[in-house]
Amino acid sequence: MGINVDDSKDLLGQVEDLRSRLEEAEETLAAIRRGEVDALVVHEPGGERVYTFQGADQAYRLLIEQMNEGAATLSGEGRILYGNRRLGEMLKEPLGRVIGSPLVSFVDEQDRETLGSLLEAGWRESIQGDLLLRAGDGTSIPVQLSLTPLRFEGFSGISAIVTDLTIRKQAEVADTRLAAIVQASDDAIISKSPDGTILTWNPGAERMYGYSEAEAVGQSISILIPQDLPSEFRDIMRRLRRGERIERYETRRQGKNGQSLHVSMSIAPLKDPAGRVVGAAAIARDITEREQMEMALRRRGEELAAANSELAAAARLKDEFLASMSHELRTPLNGILGMSEGLQEQVYGPLNPKQLRAVRDVEECGRHLLALINDILDVAKIEAGKVELELAPVTVEVVCQASLRLVKESALKKKITVSLHLDKQVRILTADERRLKQVLVNLLSNAVKFTDEGGQVGLDVVGEGDKRQVWFTVWDTGIGMRPDELQRLFQPFVQLDSRLSRQYEGTGLGLALVKRLTELHGGRVLVESQPGKGSRFTVVLPWTTKLAVPVASNSREGHQEQTSLLENAPEALEGPLILAVDDNPRNARGMVDYLIFKGFRVVSVASGAEAIEVAKKLYPRLILMDLQMREMDGLEAIRRIRLLSGLREVPIVAITALAMAGDRERFLEAGATEYVSKPLSLDKFRQTIESLLNR
């Protein structure tokens, strides 16, 4: 129906009338879409035109509504006269807002010129084109717009089909990216037909196998299979035809020039939409270099295992050597110190003052030699990780006073003043008391050694409560050291003055022991020194008073723990009967004489077998058993004695120069009651015997 505008009417009235007519038109269009209108009468300037929506038209409209593509009817100018449900969904707008709007209002600005060209052509013929639609939420939708002219009685327009290309575009992008990845990959990526014909061949395959794409495509995949692997090739093809995937498969392949390649492959079947296998795709990686490296690593591992075995054997030999040296050095020392102590107690008769002084000198030299042996063994065991600490609460003042007493005599000889300054708040410290004393005595002995007559030596103990540390500082007014000398200070067997005519004796082990024992405690050693002005050695230890984890010690070495062996001697007439077993009569004589002098009855034998027979006859109150003997060693003799009735509870003291980690446990497990190492003070040894007899 046409609209005549009467110039005499008010303009506002015309606008209202136009709005009313548009609302009626929208309601009519909505009724048409719902199928509620069978016919529509349109008033035109030349008369009336009737549009019917019945029968085929109705079925066609229902079909359009069910389409997955957007469908629209456009006027010649491109205004949307009709749109289906899918079109509204694509544009994310209510369909009532879409119908009546120009299509160009939903097209991205960059494609509006393209739309104009399509509409101009679509008015005359069918045409297709791609462009971007702009949806109501601002997103862009790639679409294909298919236009076809509409001509039927009383109406001319354009039919539009809008196909969403989002998935297709994404697939194209993915295909492009995949193609780029395939081309850029260092791995060989190949596809083949069911009969094994090569279909595609990437640059990675060309680099790996040596064939160009032109040479490979169309050839059988068998050109890559070594002749000795035909069954493997057939097995792979059979599995692929069944639709199986083969992943991380390592095998051999051959290149163009016959070179052998170790490859890691993953192969997957290619299937058509019906699920039929139509080929296979394979990714292969050259692992030849990796295989060579692994073989080299295996060889290196075998070499290292052999070297470790040799090192372990060397370590065992070193331990055995240390044990042997301990025995060989301590055994003669036992005789020297035992005889010296017996002579001083006048076991063999009275001595004049000069003789006593000479005997004391012999004992002093022997004990000095024992200290050197102990230092060497201690350093060796610490380096081998065989020393653990016996941690316990330690009274700091007691340890300091005991350490000072051990250097008091040498300080008095040089008229050196020794002082002690204790921080009152530092009373208890968790440490290995014997090892801490060993550290302090070493430092104090060095301070006295390198200080001239009339000098001063001091031990200062200070606690840092905030850092939970205790500082033990040993200072002196001695010769001091140059800065370049400090760098070599804690190395084993190194002395700063190593000339043949050097003034100060020693092995250079004391400070090495100090450093290692301090570090075992979790501490550190600090040094300050100036030539001619003295030195300050500070041992910094953690200040703890609670024992967190008890640590058992495998070390049985000590400067104050010295034992001796027994030797054949006349049997005493009184006192408890002691059976002494040793196959070295020279080293036992002093001990036997001393025990007899102290009132014990002693019977000595020279072998384990004799010991068993004598023990069965005499039933001694206590047995002293040397462990290193020919034929039957002491451990075996102890085990056999423990099987004898009446001797299972007799105290047996194992006596040995062996003093290595684990020895005590081994000896006690064999049946020994107590274990002592050579050489031990005769008086302390007597106390050990009396304690066992009283028990």
C-alpha positions as CSV (number, residue, x, y, z in Angstrom):
1,M,0.0,0.0,0.0
2,G,1.5,3.4,-1.0
3,I,1.8,6.3,1.4
4,N,0.7,9.8,0.3
5,V,2.1,12.6,2.4
6,D,-0.3,15.5,2.7
7,D,1.7,18.7,2.8
8,S,-1.0,20.3,4.9
9,K,-0.6,17.8,7.7
10,D,1.5,18.5,10.6
11,L,5.0,16.9,10.3
12,L,4.8,15.2,13.7
13,G,1.6,13.5,12.7
14,Q,3.3,12.2,9.6
15,V,6.1,10.7,11.6
16,E,3.6,9.0,14.0
17,D,1.6,7.6,11.1
18,L,4.8,6.2,9.5
19,R,5.9,4.6,12.8
20,S,2.5,3.0,13.2
21,R,2.6,1.6,9.7
22,L,6.2,0.1,10.3
23,E,5.0,-1.6,13.5
24,E,2.1,-3.1,11.5
25,A,4.6,-4.3,8.9
26,E,6.8,-5.9,11.5
27,E,3.9,-7.7,13.1
28,T,2.8,-8.9,9.6
29,L,6.3,-10.3,8.9
30,A,6.5,-12.1,12.2
31,A,3.1,-13.7,11.5
32,I,4.3,-14.8,8.1
33,R,7.4,-16.5,9.7
34,R,5.2,-18.2,12.2
35,G,3.0,-19.6,9.3
36,E,-0.1,-17.7,10.6
37,V,-0.6,-15.8,7.3
38,D,-1.8,-17.6,4.3
39,A,-1.8,-14.6,2.0
40,L,-0.6,-11.0,2.0
41,V,-2.3,-8.1,0.1
42,V,0.2,-5.3,-0.8
43,H,-1.3,-1.9,-1.9
44,E,0.9,-0.4,-4.6
45,P,0.4,2.8,-6.6
46,G,-0.9,0.8,-9.6
47,G,-3.3,-1.2,-7.5
48,E,-3.2,-4.2,-5.2
49,R,-0.9,-7.3,-5.4
50,V,-1.6,-10.6,-3.5
51,Y,1.2,-12.9,-2.2
52,T,0.1,-16.3,-1.0
53,F,1.9,-18.6,1.5
54,Q,0.3,-22.0,1.0
55,G,1.2,-25.5,-0.2
56,A,4.7,-25.6,-1.7
57,D,5.5,-22.1,-0.4
58,Q,4.8,-23.2,3.1
59,A,6.9,-26.4,2.8
60,Y,9.7,-24.4,1.3
61,R,9.7,-21.9,4.1
62,L,9.8,-24.8,6.7
63,L,12.7,-26.3,4.9
64,I,14.6,-23.0,4.9
65,E,14.0,-22.7,8.7
66,Q,15.7,-26.1,9.3
67,M,18.9,-25.3,7.3
68,N,22.3,-25.2,9.0
69,E,23.2,-22.2,6.9
70,G,21.8,-18.8,7.2
71,A,19.2,-18.0,4.5
72,A,17.8,-14.6,3.5
73,T,15.7,-12.9,0.9
74,L,17.2,-9.5,-0.1
75,S,15.7,-6.6,-2.0
76,G,17.6,-5.2,-5.0
77,E,19.3,-2.7,-2.7
78,G,20.4,-5.4,-0.3
79,R,17.9,-5.0,2.5
80,I,17.0,-8.2,4.4
81,L,13.3,-8.9,3.7
82,Y,13.4,-12.4,5.2
83,G,15.8,-14.4,7.3
84,N,15.8,-17.8,8.8
85,R,16.6,-18.9,12.4
86,R,20.2,-19.8,11.6
87,L,20.9,-16.3,10.3
88,G,19.9,-14.7,13.5
89,E,22.1,-17.2,15.5
90,M,25.1,-16.4,13.3
91,L,24.6,-12.6,13.7
92,K,23.8,-13.0,17.4
93,E,20.9,-10.6,17.0
94,P,17.1,-11.1,17.5
95,L,15.7,-12.0,14.1
96,G,13.1,-9.1,14.3
97,R,16.1,-6.7,14.4
98,V,17.8,-8.4,11.5
99,I,14.8,-8.3,9.1
100,G,14.4,-4.9,7.6
101,S,18.1,-4.0,8.1
102,P,20.5,-3.6,5.2
103,L,22.9,-6.6,5.0
104,V,25.8,-4.1,4.7
105,S,25.2,-3.1,8.3
106,F,26.4,-6.6,9.4
107,V,29.5,-6.7,7.1
108,D,33.0,-5.8,8.3
109,E,34.0,-2.4,6.9
110,Q,36.9,-3.8,4.9
111,D,34.5,-6.1,3.0
112,R,31.6,-3.6,2.3
113,E,32.9,-2.8,-1.2
114,T,33.1,-6.5,-1.9
115,L,29.5,-6.9,-0.8
116,G,28.4,-4.1,-3.2
117,S,30.1,-5.9,-6.1
118,L,28.4,-9.2,-5.1
119,L,25.0,-7.7,-4.8
120,E,25.3,-6.0,-8.2
121,A,26.3,-9.3,-9.8
122,G,23.8,-11.3,-7.8
123,W,20.9,-9.3,-9.2
124,R,21.8,-10.7,-12.6
125,E,23.4,-14.2,-12.0
126,S,24.4,-16.7,-9.3
127,I,27.7,-15.7,-7.6
128,Q,29.8,-16.6,-4.5
129,G,32.2,-14.6,-2.4
130,D,34.0,-14.7,1.0
131,L,33.8,-11.9,3.5
132,L,33.6,-11.1,7.2
133,L,30.3,-10.5,9.0
134,R,30.3,-8.5,12.2
135,A,28.1,-10.1,14.8
136,G,26.1,-8.3,17.5
137,D,28.7,-9.1,20.2
138,G,31.5,-7.6,18.1
139,T,33.0,-10.9,16.9
140,S,34.0,-11.5,13.3
141,I,32.6,-14.5,11.4
142,P,34.2,-15.6,8.1
143,V,31.4,-16.6,5.8
144,Q,30.8,-17.6,2.2
145,L,27.9,-15.6,0.6
146,S,26.1,-17.3,-2.2
147,L,23.7,-15.0,-4.1
148,T,21.0,-16.1,-6.7
149,P,18.5,-13.8,-8.5
150,L,14.8,-14.2,-7.5
151,R,12.2,-13.7,-10.2
152,F,8.6,-14.6,-9.9
153,E,5.3,-13.0,-10.5
154,G,5.1,-9.7,-8.8
155,F,8.5,-9.9,-7.0
156,S,12.1,-9.4,-7.9
157,G,15.0,-9.8,-5.4
158,I,18.0,-11.9,-4.4
159,S,18.2,-15.2,-2.5
160,A,21.2,-15.3,-0.1
161,I,22.8,-18.4,1.5
162,V,25.3,-17.6,4.3
163,T,27.7,-20.4,5.2
164,D,29.9,-20.1,8.3
165,L,33.5,-20.8,7.4
166,T,35.0,-20.6,10.9
167,I,35.8,-24.3,11.2
168,R,37.0,-24.5,7.6
169,K,39.3,-21.4,8.1
170,Q,40.6,-22.9,11.4
171,A,41.3,-26.2,9.6
172,E,43.1,-24.3,6.8
173,V,45.2,-22.5,9.4
174,A,45.9,-25.7,11.1
175,D,46.8,-27.4,7.8
176,T,49.1,-24.5,7.0
177,R,50.8,-24.7,10.4
178,L,51.1,-28.4,10.2
179,A,52.6,-28.2,6.8
180,A,55.1,-25.6,8.1
181,I,56.0,-27.8,11.0
182,V,56.5,-30.8,8.7
183,Q,58.7,-28.8,6.4
184,A,60.7,-27.4,9.3
185,S,61.1,-30.6,11.3
186,D,64.5,-32.1,11.7
187,D,62.8,-35.5,12.0
188,A,61.9,-37.5,8.9
189,I,58.1,-37.4,8.3
190,I,56.9,-39.8,5.6
191,S,53.5,-41.1,4.5
192,K,53.0,-44.2,2.4
193,S,50.2,-46.2,0.8
194,P,48.9,-49.5,2.1
195,D,51.3,-51.4,-0.2
196,G,54.3,-49.4,1.1
197,T,54.7,-46.8,-1.7
198,I,56.1,-43.5,-0.4
199,L,53.5,-40.7,-0.9
200,T,55.1,-37.7,0.9
201,W,58.7,-36.9,1.9
202,N,59.7,-33.9,4.0
203,P,63.2,-32.1,4.1
204,G,64.0,-33.9,7.4
205,A,63.7,-37.2,5.6
206,E,65.9,-35.9,2.8
207,R,68.6,-34.9,5.3
208,M,68.4,-38.2,7.2
209,Y,68.2,-40.7,4.4
210,G,69.9,-38.8,1.6
211,Y,67.1,-39.2,-1.0
212,S,65.5,-36.1,-2.5
213,E,61.8,-35.8,-2.6
214,A,61.8,-36.6,-6.3
215,E,63.9,-39.7,-5.7
216,A,61.8,-41.0,-2.8
217,V,58.2,-40.3,-3.7
218,G,56.7,-43.3,-5.7
219,Q,59.4,-45.7,-4.4
220,S,58.8,-48.6,-2.1
221,I,59.5,-47.9,1.6
222,S,61.7,-51.1,1.4
223,I,64.6,-48.9,0.1
224,L,65.0,-47.8,3.7
225,I,64.9,-51.3,5.3
226,P,68.2,-53.2,5.8
227,Q,68.2,-56.6,4.0
228,D,68.6,-58.4,7.3
229,L,65.3,-57.0,8.6
230,P,62.6,-58.3,6.1
231,S,60.5,-60.0,8.8
232,E,60.4,-56.8,10.8
233,F,59.1,-54.9,7.8
234,R,56.4,-57.5,7.1
235,D,55.3,-57.4,10.8
236,I,55.0,-53.6,10.8
237,M,52.9,-53.6,7.6
238,R,50.6,-56.4,9.1
239,R,50.1,-54.4,12.3
240,L,49.3,-51.2,10.3
241,R,46.7,-53.0,8.2
242,R,45.0,-54.0,11.4
243,G,44.9,-50.3,12.4
244,E,47.5,-50.5,15.2
245,R,49.7,-47.6,16.2
246,I,53.5,-48.3,16.7
247,E,55.1,-45.8,19.1
248,R,58.7,-45.2,20.1
249,Y,59.9,-48.1,18.2
250,E,63.8,-48.3,17.9
251,T,65.3,-50.1,14.9
252,R,67.8,-49.7,12.1
253,R,67.4,-48.1,8.7
254,Q,69.7,-47.5,5.8
255,G,70.4,-44.4,3.8
256,K,70.9,-43.7,0.2
257,N,74.6,-44.6,0.3
258,G,74.0,-47.7,2.4
259,Q,75.0,-46.1,5.7
260,S,73.3,-47.7,8.8
261,L,71.2,-45.5,10.9
262,H,69.7,-46.1,14.4
263,V,66.3,-44.5,14.4
264,S,63.4,-44.1,16.9
265,M,60.0,-44.3,15.0
266,S,56.4,-43.7,15.7
267,I,54.0,-45.0,13.0
268,A,50.2,-44.5,12.7
269,P,47.7,-45.8,10.2
270,L,45.8,-43.3,8.0
271,K,42.0,-44.0,7.7
272,D,39.2,-42.8,5.5
273,P,35.9,-41.6,6.9
274,A,34.6,-45.2,6.7
275,G,37.5,-46.3,9.0
276,R,39.4,-48.2,6.3
277,V,43.2,-48.1,6.4
278,V,44.4,-46.1,3.4
279,G,48.0,-45.6,4.3
280,A,50.4,-44.8,7.1
281,A,52.4,-41.9,8.4
282,A,55.8,-42.3,10.1
283,I,58.0,-40.0,12.1
284,A,61.6,-41.1,12.5
285,R,64.4,-39.6,14.5
286,D,68.1,-40.4,13.9
287,I,69.5,-41.6,17.3
288,T,72.8,-42.9,15.8
289,E,74.8,-40.3,17.7
290,R,72.8,-41.0,20.9
291,E,73.5,-44.7,20.6
292,Q,77.2,-44.0,20.1
293,M,77.2,-41.7,23.2
294,E,75.3,-44.4,25.2
295,M,77.8,-47.0,24.1
296,A,80.6,-44.6,25.1
297,L,78.9,-44.0,28.4
298,R,78.5,-47.7,29.0
299,R,82.1,-48.2,28.3
300,R,83.0,-45.3,30.5
301,G,80.7,-46.7,33.2
302,E,82.5,-50.1,32.9
303,E,85.8,-48.3,33.2
304,L,84.7,-46.3,36.2
305,A,83.3,-49.5,37.8
306,A,86.6,-51.1,37.3
307,A,88.4,-48.0,38.6
308,N,86.1,-47.9,41.6
309,S,86.8,-51.6,42.2
310,E,90.5,-50.8,42.1
311,L,90.0,-47.8,44.4
312,A,87.9,-50.0,46.8
313,A,90.7,-52.6,46.7
314,A,93.3,-49.9,47.3
315,A,91.2,-48.5,50.2
316,R,91.0,-52.0,51.7
317,L,94.8,-52.4,51.2
318,K,95.3,-49.0,52.9
319,D,93.1,-50.0,55.8
320,E,95.0,-53.3,56.1
321,F,98.3,-51.4,55.8
322,L,97.3,-49.0,58.5
323,A,96.1,-51.9,60.7
324,S,99.4,-53.7,60.1
325,M,101.5,-50.6,60.7
326,S,99.5,-49.9,63.8
327,H,100.4,-53.4,65.0
328,E,104.0,-53.4,63.9
329,L,104.7,-50.0,65.4
330,R,102.7,-50.4,68.6
331,T,104.1,-53.8,69.4
332,P,107.7,-52.7,69.9
333,L,106.4,-49.6,71.7
334,N,104.6,-51.8,74.0
335,G,107.9,-53.4,75.1
336,I,109.6,-50.1,75.4
337,L,106.9,-48.4,77.5
338,G,106.1,-51.5,79.5
339,M,109.7,-52.1,80.4
340,S,110.2,-48.4,81.1
341,E,107.2,-48.2,83.5
342,G,108.3,-51.4,85.2
343,L,111.8,-50.1,85.7
344,Q,110.5,-46.8,87.1
345,E,108.4,-48.8,89.6
346,Q,111.6,-50.8,90.3
347,V,110.1,-54.1,89.4
348,Y,113.6,-55.4,88.6
349,G,115.3,-53.8,91.6
350,P,116.3,-50.4,92.7
351,L,117.8,-47.8,90.3
352,N,120.0,-44.8,91.0
353,P,118.8,-41.3,90.1
354,K,120.8,-41.2,86.8
355,Q,119.3,-44.5,85.8
356,L,115.8,-43.4,86.7
357,R,116.3,-40.2,84.6
358,A,117.5,-42.3,81.7
359,V,114.4,-44.6,81.9
360,R,112.1,-41.5,82.1
361,D,113.8,-40.2,78.9
362,V,113.2,-43.5,77.2
363,E,109.5,-43.5,78.2
364,E,109.1,-39.9,77.1
365,C,110.6,-40.7,73.7
366,G,108.4,-43.7,73.4
367,R,105.3,-41.7,74.2
368,H,106.3,-39.0,71.7
369,L,106.7,-41.7,69.1
370,L,103.2,-43.1,70.1
371,A,101.7,-39.6,69.7
372,L,103.1,-39.3,66.1
373,I,101.8,-42.8,65.3
374,N,98.3,-41.8,66.6
375,D,98.3,-38.6,64.6
376,I,99.1,-40.4,61.4
377,L,96.4,-43.0,62.0
378,D,93.9,-40.3,63.0
379,V,94.5,-38.2,59.8
380,A,94.3,-41.4,57.7
381,K,91.0,-42.5,59.3
382,I,89.5,-39.0,59.0
383,E,90.4,-38.8,55.4
384,A,88.8,-42.2,54.8
385,G,85.6,-41.1,56.6
386,K,86.2,-43.8,59.3
387,V,86.0,-41.4,62.3
388,E,82.6,-40.5,63.9
389,L,82.1,-38.5,67.0
390,E,80.8,-39.6,70.4
391,L,78.7,-36.5,71.1
392,A,77.7,-35.8,74.7
393,P,77.3,-32.8,77.0
394,V,80.8,-31.5,77.9
395,T,81.7,-29.2,80.8
396,V,83.8,-26.6,79.0
397,E,85.9,-25.5,82.0
398,V,86.9,-29.1,82.7
399,V,88.0,-29.7,79.1
400,C,90.0,-26.5,79.1
401,Q,91.7,-27.1,82.5
402,A,92.6,-30.7,81.4
403,S,94.1,-29.4,78.1
404,L,96.2,-26.8,79.9
405,R,97.5,-29.4,82.4
406,L,98.9,-31.5,79.5
407,V,101.0,-28.6,78.3
408,K,101.9,-27.2,81.7
409,E,105.2,-29.0,82.1
410,S,106.5,-28.0,78.7
411,A,105.4,-24.4,79.4
412,L,107.2,-24.3,82.7
413,K,110.4,-25.5,81.1
414,K,110.4,-22.4,78.9
415,K,109.1,-20.1,81.7
416,I,106.0,-19.3,79.6
417,T,103.0,-17.8,81.4
418,V,99.8,-19.7,80.5
419,S,96.4,-18.1,81.2
420,L,92.8,-19.1,80.9
421,H,89.8,-16.8,80.3
422,L,86.4,-18.3,80.5
423,D,83.1,-16.7,79.5
424,K,80.9,-17.4,82.5
425,Q,77.8,-18.1,80.4
426,V,79.6,-20.9,78.5
427,R,79.4,-23.9,80.7
428,I,78.0,-26.8,78.7
429,L,78.7,-27.7,75.1
430,T,77.7,-30.8,73.1
431,A,80.9,-32.3,71.6
432,D,83.2,-35.3,71.6
433,E,85.1,-34.5,74.7
434,R,88.2,-36.5,73.8
435,R,88.4,-35.0,70.3
436,L,87.8,-31.5,71.6
437,K,90.6,-32.0,74.1
438,Q,92.8,-33.2,71.2
439,V,92.1,-30.0,69.2
440,L,92.9,-27.7,72.2
441,V,96.0,-29.7,73.2
442,N,97.4,-29.5,69.6
443,L,96.9,-25.8,69.5
444,L,98.3,-25.2,73.0
445,S,101.3,-27.4,72.3
446,N,102.0,-25.5,69.1
447,A,101.7,-22.2,70.9
448,V,104.2,-23.3,73.5
449,K,106.5,-24.8,70.9
450,F,106.7,-21.6,68.8
451,T,106.9,-19.1,71.7
452,D,110.3,-18.1,73.1
453,E,111.2,-18.3,76.8
454,G,109.4,-15.9,79.0
455,G,106.5,-15.5,76.5
456,Q,102.8,-15.8,77.0
457,V,100.2,-18.3,75.9
458,G,96.5,-18.1,76.5
459,L,93.2,-19.9,76.0
460,D,90.1,-17.6,75.8
461,V,86.6,-19.0,75.6
462,V,83.8,-16.6,74.5
463,G,80.1,-17.4,73.7
464,E,78.0,-15.7,71.0
465,G,74.5,-16.2,72.2
466,D,72.8,-14.6,69.2
467,K,74.7,-16.8,66.8
468,R,74.8,-19.9,69.1
469,Q,78.5,-20.2,68.7
470,V,81.4,-20.8,71.1
471,W,84.9,-19.4,70.2
472,F,87.9,-21.2,71.6
473,T,90.9,-18.9,70.9
474,V,94.5,-20.1,71.6
475,W,96.9,-17.1,71.4
476,D,100.6,-16.7,71.9
477,T,103.4,-14.1,71.7
478,G,105.6,-16.3,69.5
479,I,107.3,-16.1,66.2
480,G,104.1,-15.6,64.1
481,M,103.7,-16.3,60.4
482,R,103.8,-14.5,57.1
483,P,100.5,-14.3,55.0
484,D,101.9,-16.6,52.3
485,E,102.6,-19.3,55.0
486,L,99.0,-19.3,56.2
487,Q,97.8,-20.9,52.9
488,R,99.8,-24.1,53.6
489,L,99.0,-24.2,57.3
490,F,96.4,-27.0,57.5
491,Q,97.8,-29.4,54.9
492,P,98.9,-32.8,56.2
493,F,102.6,-33.5,56.5
494,V,103.5,-29.8,55.7
495,Q,105.8,-27.8,57.9
496,L,106.5,-24.1,57.3
497,D,110.1,-24.6,58.3
498,S,111.1,-27.8,56.4
499,R,114.8,-27.3,56.3
500,L,117.1,-30.1,57.6
501,S,118.3,-27.7,60.2
502,R,114.8,-26.6,61.3
503,Q,114.5,-25.4,64.9
504,Y,111.1,-27.0,65.7
505,E,110.3,-30.7,65.5
506,G,107.1,-32.3,64.4
507,T,105.3,-34.1,61.6
508,G,103.0,-31.2,60.4
509,L,99.9,-33.3,61.3
510,G,98.7,-31.4,64.3
511,L,96.9,-28.5,62.6
512,A,95.6,-30.8,59.9
513,L,93.9,-32.8,62.7
514,V,92.6,-29.6,64.3
515,K,90.9,-28.5,61.1
516,R,89.4,-31.9,60.3
517,L,88.1,-32.6,63.8
518,T,86.6,-29.1,64.0
519,E,84.8,-29.6,60.7
520,L,83.5,-33.0,62.0
521,H,81.9,-31.0,64.8
522,G,80.3,-28.6,62.3
523,G,82.7,-25.8,63.1
524,R,85.5,-23.9,61.4
525,V,89.1,-22.6,62.2
526,L,90.2,-19.0,62.0
527,V,93.8,-17.8,62.0
528,E,95.4,-14.4,62.6
529,S,99.2,-14.0,62.7
530,Q,102.0,-11.5,62.2
531,P,105.7,-12.3,62.1
532,G,107.3,-11.6,65.4
533,K,104.0,-10.7,67.1
534,G,102.4,-14.1,67.7
535,S,99.4,-16.0,66.4
536,R,95.7,-16.5,67.3
537,F,94.0,-19.7,66.4
538,T,90.2,-19.7,66.9
539,V,88.0,-22.8,66.8
540,V,84.4,-21.8,66.3
541,L,81.9,-24.6,67.3
542,P,78.1,-24.7,67.3
543,W,76.8,-23.9,70.8
544,T,74.3,-26.7,71.6
545,T,73.6,-28.2,74.9
546,K,71.1,-30.9,73.8
547,L,72.3,-34.1,72.1
548,A,70.2,-34.4,69.0
549,V,71.5,-37.6,67.5
550,P,73.9,-39.9,69.4
551,V,76.8,-40.9,67.2
552,A,78.8,-44.0,67.9
553,S,82.5,-43.8,67.4
554,N,84.4,-46.4,65.4
555,S,87.7,-44.9,66.5
556,R,89.6,-46.5,69.4
557,E,92.8,-44.5,69.1
558,G,93.9,-42.1,71.9
559,H,97.1,-40.6,73.2
560,Q,96.1,-41.8,76.8
561,E,94.9,-45.3,76.0
562,Q,97.9,-47.6,75.9
563,T,98.0,-51.3,76.6
564,S,100.7,-54.0,76.4
565,L,100.9,-57.7,75.8
566,L,102.1,-60.5,78.1
567,E,105.2,-62.7,77.8
568,N,106.2,-66.0,79.4
569,A,107.2,-65.5,83.0
570,P,107.5,-67.6,86.2
571,E,104.2,-68.4,87.8
572,A,103.3,-66.4,90.9
573,L,102.4,-68.2,94.1
574,E,99.5,-66.0,95.2
575,G,96.7,-63.9,93.8
576,P,94.1,-64.5,91.0
577,L,95.2,-66.7,88.2
578,I,95.5,-65.0,84.8
579,L,96.1,-66.8,81.6
580,A,98.1,-64.7,79.1
581,V,98.2,-65.7,75.5
582,D,100.8,-64.2,73.1
583,D,103.2,-65.7,70.5
584,N,105.8,-62.9,70.8
585,P,107.6,-63.5,74.1
586,R,109.8,-60.4,73.9
587,N,107.0,-57.9,73.9
588,A,105.1,-59.6,76.8
589,R,107.9,-59.8,79.3
590,G,107.5,-56.4,80.9
591,M,103.7,-56.9,81.2
592,V,104.0,-60.3,82.9
593,D,106.7,-59.1,85.3
594,Y,104.6,-56.1,86.2
595,L,101.4,-58.2,86.9
596,I,103.4,-60.7,89.0
597,F,104.9,-57.7,90.9
598,K,101.4,-56.5,91.6
599,G,100.4,-59.8,93.1
600,F,98.7,-61.8,90.3
601,R,99.5,-65.3,89.3
602,V,100.2,-65.5,85.6
603,V,100.4,-68.5,83.3
604,S,101.5,-67.6,79.7
605,V,101.2,-69.7,76.5
606,A,102.3,-68.9,73.0
607,S,99.3,-70.1,70.8
608,G,95.5,-70.3,70.7
609,A,95.5,-74.1,70.8
610,E,97.6,-74.1,74.0
611,A,95.3,-71.5,75.5
612,I,92.3,-73.8,75.0
613,E,94.0,-76.8,76.6
614,V,95.4,-74.8,79.6
615,A,92.0,-73.0,80.2
616,K,90.3,-76.4,80.3
617,K,92.7,-77.6,83.0
618,L,93.3,-74.5,85.2
619,Y,90.0,-72.5,84.8
620,P,91.7,-69.1,85.1
621,R,89.9,-66.1,86.7
622,L,90.7,-64.0,83.6
623,I,92.2,-64.5,80.2
624,L,94.4,-61.9,78.3
625,M,94.2,-62.9,74.6
626,D,96.5,-61.4,71.9
627,L,94.5,-61.4,68.6
628,Q,97.3,-61.5,66.0
629,M,98.9,-64.9,66.3
630,R,100.1,-67.5,63.9
631,E,98.1,-70.7,63.2
632,M,95.0,-69.9,65.3
633,D,94.3,-66.2,65.8
634,G,92.9,-64.8,69.0
635,L,89.3,-64.4,67.7
636,E,89.0,-68.1,66.9
637,A,90.6,-69.1,70.3
638,I,88.0,-66.8,72.1
639,R,85.1,-68.4,70.2
640,R,86.3,-72.0,71.1
641,I,86.9,-71.1,74.7
642,R,83.3,-69.7,75.0
643,L,82.0,-73.1,74.0
644,L,83.7,-74.8,77.0
645,S,81.7,-75.6,80.1
646,G,82.7,-73.4,83.0
647,L,84.5,-70.8,80.8
648,R,81.5,-69.1,79.2
649,E,81.5,-66.3,81.9
650,V,85.3,-65.9,82.4
651,P,86.4,-62.4,81.5
652,I,88.5,-62.3,78.3
653,V,90.4,-59.2,77.4
654,A,91.3,-58.9,73.8
655,I,94.7,-57.2,73.4
656,T,95.7,-55.9,70.0
657,A,97.6,-53.3,68.1
658,L,94.7,-53.2,65.6
659,A,92.8,-50.0,66.2
660,M,90.6,-49.5,63.2
661,A,86.9,-48.7,62.7
662,G,84.6,-51.6,63.7
663,D,87.3,-53.6,65.6
664,R,85.7,-53.3,69.0
665,E,82.3,-54.6,67.7
666,R,84.1,-57.5,65.9
667,F,86.0,-58.5,69.0
668,L,83.1,-58.3,71.3
669,E,80.9,-60.3,68.9
670,A,83.5,-63.1,69.0
671,G,83.1,-63.3,72.8
672,A,85.6,-60.9,74.3
673,T,84.5,-59.1,77.5
674,E,86.7,-56.0,77.0
675,Y,89.0,-54.7,74.3
676,V,92.2,-52.7,74.7
677,S,94.8,-51.5,72.2
678,K,98.5,-51.4,72.4
679,P,100.2,-49.7,74.2
680,L,98.2,-49.0,77.4
681,S,99.5,-47.6,80.6
682,L,100.4,-50.5,82.9
683,D,98.6,-48.9,85.8
684,K,95.4,-48.4,83.8
685,F,95.7,-51.9,82.5
686,R,95.9,-53.2,86.0
687,Q,92.8,-51.2,86.9
688,T,90.9,-52.7,84.0
689,I,91.9,-56.2,85.2
690,E,90.9,-55.6,88.8
691,S,87.6,-54.1,87.6
692,L,86.7,-57.2,85.6
693,L,87.8,-59.5,88.4
694,N,85.6,-57.6,90.9
695,R,82.7,-57.7,88.6
